[in-house]
Amino acid sequence: MKNTFKLLVAAGLAVSLVSCLKDDEHFVDFAAAGYVAEIPYAANRSIIRTTDSLVRTSATAYVFPLDVNIASPNLPTTSIPITVAIDQAALTAYNTANKTTYQLLPATAYQLTNPSVMVAAGSRIATVNISIIPNQVPATGTYVIPVSITTVPANVTISANYHTQLLQILFFQSK
């Protein structure tokens, strides 16, 4: 009786362990995944900081980099063009969802110096430059530049959750 019980337990265990090896329903084949365009720091870097209220009087533009990334199992084999744009709809949606009142920075206070970039073959990152002109930033209000990926080639998907970054312009006093 003891031997029969042990044999049944061992057989049941062996059958249950073997059945897990052929579970294709839950297997993700990342090798077959395509290219995804994203702004990789959208989750953790959203404030452009510049020092000193005295800087506000400067007409000299400060250039801030914003990286776009191609996420994929392998490096791209061809160059991939990506275009970004200011996205007022994303800012409106954020304000509504979070009950905030951020405003779009006036167009005279910033410029996307290269909204179309090329991620080179064999690379993942390209950088969009945003120029901020401090003396054009209003002294009151909380201002944001909402940047979204807008255009990619047909073989690239725009990330659903990392395609927009809201960049808050924040001046602070230096000591």
C-alpha positions as CSV (number, residue, x, y, z in Angstrom):
1,M,0.0,0.0,0.0
2,K,2.8,2.4,0.9
3,N,4.7,1.6,-2.3
4,T,1.5,2.2,-4.4
5,F,0.9,5.5,-2.7
6,K,4.5,6.6,-3.3
7,L,4.3,5.5,-6.9
8,L,1.1,7.5,-7.5
9,V,2.5,10.6,-5.9
10,A,5.8,10.4,-8.0
11,A,3.8,9.8,-11.2
12,G,1.5,12.7,-10.5
13,L,4.4,15.0,-9.8
14,A,6.3,13.9,-12.9
15,V,3.2,14.5,-15.1
16,S,2.5,17.9,-13.6
17,L,6.1,19.1,-14.1
18,V,6.3,17.9,-17.7
19,S,3.0,19.6,-18.6
20,C,4.5,23.1,-17.7
21,L,7.2,22.7,-20.4
22,K,4.7,22.9,-23.3
23,D,2.7,26.0,-22.2
24,D,2.9,28.0,-25.4
25,E,-0.1,30.1,-24.4
26,H,2.0,32.0,-21.8
27,F,5.3,32.0,-23.6
28,V,6.4,35.4,-25.0
29,D,8.6,35.2,-28.0
30,F,10.7,38.4,-27.6
31,A,12.8,37.5,-30.7
32,A,9.8,38.1,-32.8
33,A,8.9,41.4,-31.2
34,G,9.4,44.4,-33.4
35,Y,10.7,47.9,-32.8
36,V,9.1,50.2,-30.2
37,A,9.8,53.9,-30.1
38,E,9.7,55.4,-26.6
39,I,11.0,58.2,-24.4
40,P,12.9,56.1,-21.9
41,Y,13.0,58.6,-19.1
42,A,9.3,59.5,-19.2
43,A,8.7,57.7,-15.9
44,N,11.4,59.3,-13.9
45,R,12.8,62.6,-15.3
46,S,10.3,65.3,-15.8
47,I,11.7,68.6,-14.5
48,I,14.0,70.9,-16.4
49,R,15.9,72.7,-13.7
50,T,17.9,75.9,-14.2
51,T,19.4,78.0,-11.5
52,D,18.9,81.5,-10.3
53,S,16.2,84.0,-10.8
54,L,18.9,86.2,-12.4
55,V,19.1,83.7,-15.3
56,R,15.6,84.8,-16.2
57,T,17.0,88.0,-17.6
58,S,19.2,86.1,-20.1
59,A,18.3,85.8,-23.7
60,T,20.8,83.0,-24.1
61,A,19.1,79.7,-24.8
62,Y,19.7,76.8,-22.6
63,V,19.6,73.5,-24.5
64,F,18.2,70.4,-22.8
65,P,18.4,67.0,-24.3
66,L,15.5,64.6,-24.6
67,D,16.4,61.1,-25.7
68,V,14.2,58.8,-27.8
69,N,14.9,55.1,-27.8
70,I,14.2,52.1,-30.0
71,A,13.3,49.2,-27.7
72,S,13.8,45.8,-29.3
73,P,15.4,42.5,-28.6
74,N,18.1,43.3,-31.1
75,L,19.7,46.5,-32.3
76,P,18.1,48.1,-35.4
77,T,19.7,47.0,-38.6
78,T,18.6,50.2,-40.5
79,S,18.3,53.8,-39.5
80,I,14.9,54.7,-38.0
81,P,13.5,58.3,-38.3
82,I,11.4,59.5,-35.3
83,T,9.6,62.8,-35.1
84,V,8.4,64.5,-31.9
85,A,6.0,67.4,-31.4
86,I,4.5,69.6,-28.7
87,D,1.3,67.8,-27.5
88,Q,-1.3,70.0,-25.9
89,A,-3.8,67.1,-25.7
90,A,-1.4,65.2,-23.5
91,L,-1.0,68.2,-21.1
92,T,-4.8,68.6,-21.0
93,A,-5.3,64.9,-20.3
94,Y,-2.6,65.0,-17.5
95,N,-4.2,68.1,-15.9
96,T,-7.6,66.4,-16.0
97,A,-6.4,63.1,-14.6
98,N,-4.3,64.6,-11.8
99,K,-6.4,67.7,-11.1
100,T,-3.4,70.0,-11.8
101,T,-3.3,73.3,-13.6
102,Y,0.0,73.2,-15.6
103,Q,0.2,75.5,-18.5
104,L,1.9,75.1,-21.9
105,L,5.1,77.2,-21.9
106,P,4.6,80.2,-24.3
107,A,5.9,79.4,-27.8
108,T,8.3,82.3,-27.6
109,A,10.1,80.7,-24.6
110,Y,11.2,77.4,-26.2
111,Q,12.1,75.7,-29.5
112,L,12.4,72.1,-30.6
113,T,15.6,72.6,-32.4
114,N,15.5,69.2,-34.1
115,P,12.1,67.6,-33.8
116,S,13.0,64.9,-36.4
117,V,15.9,62.7,-35.5
118,M,17.4,59.5,-36.9
119,V,18.3,56.5,-34.7
120,A,21.3,55.1,-36.5
121,A,21.5,51.5,-37.5
122,G,23.2,49.6,-34.7
123,S,22.2,52.1,-32.1
124,R,19.1,52.7,-29.9
125,I,19.2,56.4,-28.9
126,A,18.8,59.7,-30.7
127,T,18.5,63.0,-28.9
128,V,16.0,65.8,-29.5
129,N,17.2,69.2,-28.3
130,I,14.8,71.6,-26.6
131,S,16.0,75.2,-26.3
132,I,14.6,77.3,-23.4
133,I,14.9,81.1,-23.6
134,P,14.8,82.1,-19.9
135,N,13.8,85.8,-20.4
136,Q,10.7,84.6,-22.3
137,V,9.5,82.3,-19.5
138,P,6.7,84.2,-17.5
139,A,7.6,85.0,-13.9
140,T,4.4,83.4,-12.5
141,G,2.7,80.2,-13.3
142,T,3.7,76.6,-13.5
143,Y,4.8,75.8,-17.1
144,V,5.3,72.5,-18.9
145,I,6.5,71.5,-22.3
146,P,4.6,68.3,-23.3
147,V,6.6,66.4,-25.9
148,S,5.2,63.3,-27.7
149,I,6.5,60.9,-30.3
150,T,4.3,61.5,-33.3
151,T,5.8,59.9,-36.4
152,V,7.7,56.6,-36.9
153,P,8.0,54.2,-39.9
154,A,5.5,51.5,-40.5
155,N,7.7,48.8,-39.0
156,V,7.9,50.7,-35.6
157,T,5.3,50.9,-32.9
158,I,4.9,54.0,-30.7
159,S,5.0,53.0,-27.1
160,A,1.6,53.3,-25.5
161,N,2.8,54.4,-22.0
162,Y,6.2,56.0,-22.7
163,H,5.5,58.1,-25.8
164,T,5.1,61.4,-24.0
165,Q,7.1,63.4,-21.5
166,L,5.9,66.5,-19.6
167,L,8.9,68.7,-18.9
168,Q,8.3,71.2,-16.1
169,I,10.4,74.4,-16.3
170,L,11.6,75.1,-12.8
171,F,13.9,78.0,-11.8
172,F,15.4,77.9,-8.3
173,Q,17.7,80.2,-6.3
174,S,21.4,79.4,-6.1
175,K,23.2,80.2,-2.9
